[in-house]
Amino acid sequence: MLDRMMRIAGGVSARRLARRLGAVLVAAAVALGGGIMPAGASPEGWAALARPGAVALMRHALAPGTGDPAGFRLDDCATQRNLDDRGRAQARAVGEAIGAAGIGFDAVLTSQWCRCRETAELLALGAVRPFPALNSFFADRSTRDAQTAAVLDFLAVEGAGQRILLVTHQVNITALTGRVPRSGEIIVAERGEDGRLRVTGTIRPGE
């Protein structure tokens, strides 16, 4: 479908083409997904997500509270802050909208935190792989630079040329993009020649 749009685009500018592609994707998501589409998702955001090599950084879905209880353990979800029913519904809706738009991912990676893993699994967009570099450093900022560098290294080497979905935490996404996403929001980016990520769009779910 995207190839056909490119062939008929002719001399249309890149910006106008992105809007046209985005409009098509939005219409597809609504028509095929029974009206399900994250609120605030712009045509540009959908077009950016559809591009080969796009990097989608998603903050985990709604999980009431801040941080985690004292003494929490990664191997025990009962000790962590987790998604509530609204968060689970939010994750499913985002996944259904992306699937309805025909957008797939070469890899889906997640933080080891239960709220991120559950979000990634409920999206149902492919096999989910834990990636420790996406773990939260909210309580210990000393690992911020090393984790951020590890994510960028992965994208430059193993993820090169692939469309990648990363499900992680606000602090991680802010370190990588400079943006502060809300729960369930996707920041879409592309890799620059300097190895850094350049934001190309956003998809914000309704609450």
C-alpha positions as CSV (number, residue, x, y, z in Angstrom):
1,M,0.0,0.0,0.0
2,L,2.8,2.4,0.9
3,D,4.7,1.5,-2.2
4,R,1.7,2.3,-4.3
5,M,1.2,5.7,-2.6
6,M,4.9,6.5,-3.4
7,R,4.5,5.6,-7.0
8,I,1.5,7.8,-7.6
9,A,2.9,10.7,-5.5
10,G,4.8,12.1,-8.4
11,G,6.1,15.5,-7.5
12,V,4.2,15.9,-4.3
13,S,6.4,17.3,-1.5
14,A,7.7,15.1,1.3
15,R,5.6,16.9,3.9
16,R,2.4,16.7,1.8
17,L,3.1,13.1,1.1
18,A,3.5,12.3,4.8
19,R,0.2,13.9,5.5
20,R,-1.5,11.9,2.7
21,L,0.0,8.7,4.0
22,G,-0.9,9.5,7.5
23,A,-4.5,10.2,6.5
24,V,-4.7,6.9,4.8
25,L,-3.4,5.1,7.8
26,V,-5.8,6.9,10.2
27,A,-8.7,6.0,8.0
28,A,-7.6,2.4,7.9
29,A,-7.2,2.3,11.6
30,V,-10.7,3.6,12.1
31,A,-12.4,1.6,9.4
32,L,-10.7,-1.7,10.2
33,G,-10.4,-1.3,13.9
34,G,-14.1,-0.6,14.6
35,G,-13.4,3.1,15.3
36,I,-10.5,2.3,17.7
37,M,-7.7,4.9,17.4
38,P,-5.6,6.6,20.1
39,A,-6.9,10.1,20.7
40,G,-4.4,12.8,19.6
41,A,-2.7,10.6,17.0
42,S,-1.9,12.9,14.1
43,P,-1.6,11.9,10.5
44,E,2.1,12.8,10.7
45,G,2.5,10.6,13.7
46,W,1.0,7.6,11.8
47,A,3.0,8.3,8.7
48,A,6.2,8.5,10.8
49,L,5.4,5.2,12.5
50,A,4.8,3.5,9.1
51,R,8.2,4.4,7.7
52,P,10.8,1.6,7.4
53,G,13.4,2.0,10.2
54,A,11.1,3.9,12.5
55,V,11.8,3.6,16.2
56,A,8.7,3.7,18.4
57,L,9.3,4.5,22.1
58,M,6.2,3.7,24.2
59,R,5.8,4.6,27.8
60,H,4.0,1.8,29.6
61,A,0.2,2.1,29.9
62,L,-1.6,3.6,32.9
63,A,-0.3,2.3,36.2
64,P,-1.5,4.4,39.2
65,G,1.1,5.9,41.5
66,T,4.7,6.9,41.1
67,G,7.8,4.8,41.3
68,D,7.6,1.5,43.1
69,P,7.1,0.3,46.6
70,A,10.2,0.0,48.8
71,G,11.9,-3.4,48.5
72,F,10.2,-4.2,45.1
73,R,11.6,-7.1,43.1
74,L,11.7,-7.5,39.4
75,D,10.8,-11.2,39.7
76,D,7.7,-10.5,41.7
77,C,5.0,-8.4,40.1
78,A,3.1,-8.3,43.4
79,T,5.8,-6.1,44.8
80,Q,5.7,-3.5,42.0
81,R,3.4,-0.8,40.7
82,N,1.3,-2.4,38.0
83,L,-1.2,-1.6,35.3
84,D,-4.8,-1.2,36.4
85,D,-7.9,-2.1,34.3
86,R,-7.7,1.2,32.5
87,G,-4.1,0.7,31.6
88,R,-4.8,-2.8,30.3
89,A,-7.6,-1.5,28.1
90,Q,-5.4,1.4,27.0
91,A,-2.6,-1.0,25.9
92,R,-5.0,-3.3,24.0
93,A,-6.6,-0.3,22.2
94,V,-3.2,1.1,21.1
95,G,-2.2,-2.4,19.8
96,E,-5.4,-2.8,17.9
97,A,-5.1,0.6,16.2
98,I,-1.6,-0.1,15.1
99,G,-2.5,-3.6,13.9
100,A,-5.5,-2.3,12.0
101,A,-3.3,0.3,10.3
102,G,-1.2,-2.6,9.0
103,I,2.0,-1.5,10.8
104,G,4.3,-4.3,12.0
105,F,7.5,-4.4,13.9
106,D,10.7,-6.3,13.3
107,A,11.3,-6.4,17.1
108,V,9.4,-5.6,20.2
109,L,11.6,-5.0,23.2
110,T,10.6,-4.2,26.8
111,S,11.8,-3.1,30.2
112,Q,11.8,-6.0,32.7
113,W,9.4,-4.1,34.9
114,C,6.0,-5.9,35.0
115,R,4.0,-2.9,33.9
116,C,6.1,-2.6,30.8
117,R,6.1,-6.3,30.0
118,E,2.3,-6.5,30.4
119,T,1.9,-3.4,28.2
120,A,4.1,-5.0,25.5
121,E,2.2,-8.3,25.7
122,L,-1.2,-6.7,25.6
123,L,-0.3,-4.8,22.4
124,A,-0.1,-8.2,20.7
125,L,2.3,-6.8,18.0
126,G,4.8,-9.6,18.1
127,A,7.1,-11.7,20.3
128,V,8.3,-9.6,23.3
129,R,11.9,-9.6,24.3
130,P,13.2,-8.3,27.6
131,F,16.0,-5.7,27.2
132,P,17.6,-4.6,30.6
133,A,18.8,-1.3,29.0
134,L,15.2,-0.2,29.0
135,N,14.8,-0.8,32.8
136,S,13.8,2.3,34.8
137,F,16.6,4.4,36.4
138,F,14.0,6.6,38.2
139,A,15.4,5.6,41.6
140,D,19.1,5.5,40.5
141,R,20.1,8.0,37.9
142,S,23.7,6.9,38.0
143,T,23.0,4.3,35.2
144,R,21.2,6.8,33.0
145,D,24.0,7.5,30.5
146,A,25.2,3.8,30.3
147,Q,21.6,2.6,29.6
148,T,20.9,5.3,27.1
149,A,24.1,4.5,25.2
150,A,23.3,0.8,25.3
151,V,19.9,1.4,23.6
152,L,21.4,3.6,20.9
153,D,24.1,1.0,20.3
154,F,21.5,-1.7,19.9
155,L,19.5,0.5,17.4
156,A,22.7,1.3,15.4
157,V,23.8,-2.3,15.1
158,E,21.2,-5.1,15.7
159,G,18.2,-2.8,15.0
160,A,19.7,-1.0,11.9
161,G,17.1,-0.7,9.1
162,Q,14.4,-2.3,11.2
163,R,11.2,-0.9,12.6
164,I,11.6,-1.3,16.4
165,L,9.1,-0.9,19.3
166,L,10.6,-0.2,22.7
167,V,8.3,-0.3,25.7
168,T,9.9,1.5,28.6
169,H,9.6,4.3,31.2
170,Q,9.2,8.1,31.1
171,V,12.8,8.7,32.3
172,N,14.3,6.4,29.7
173,I,12.3,8.0,26.8
174,T,13.2,11.5,28.0
175,A,16.9,10.6,28.1
176,L,16.7,9.3,24.5
177,T,14.5,12.0,22.9
178,G,14.1,15.0,25.3
179,R,10.4,14.4,25.3
180,V,8.2,13.7,28.4
181,P,5.5,11.2,27.3
182,R,2.4,10.5,29.3
183,S,1.3,6.9,30.1
184,G,0.6,4.9,26.9
185,E,2.1,7.6,24.6
186,I,4.4,6.6,21.7
187,I,7.2,8.9,20.6
188,V,8.2,8.1,17.0
189,A,11.8,8.7,16.0
190,E,14.4,8.1,13.4
191,R,18.1,7.6,13.7
192,G,20.3,10.5,12.7
193,E,23.7,10.3,11.2
194,D,25.2,11.2,14.6
195,G,23.5,8.1,16.1
196,R,21.0,10.1,18.1
197,L,17.2,9.9,17.8
198,R,15.3,12.6,16.1
199,V,11.6,12.8,16.9
200,T,9.3,12.6,13.9
201,G,5.9,12.2,15.4
202,T,3.8,11.2,18.4
203,I,0.8,9.0,19.1
204,R,-1.1,9.9,22.2
205,P,-3.8,7.5,23.5
206,G,-7.0,8.7,25.2
207,E,-7.4,8.0,28.8
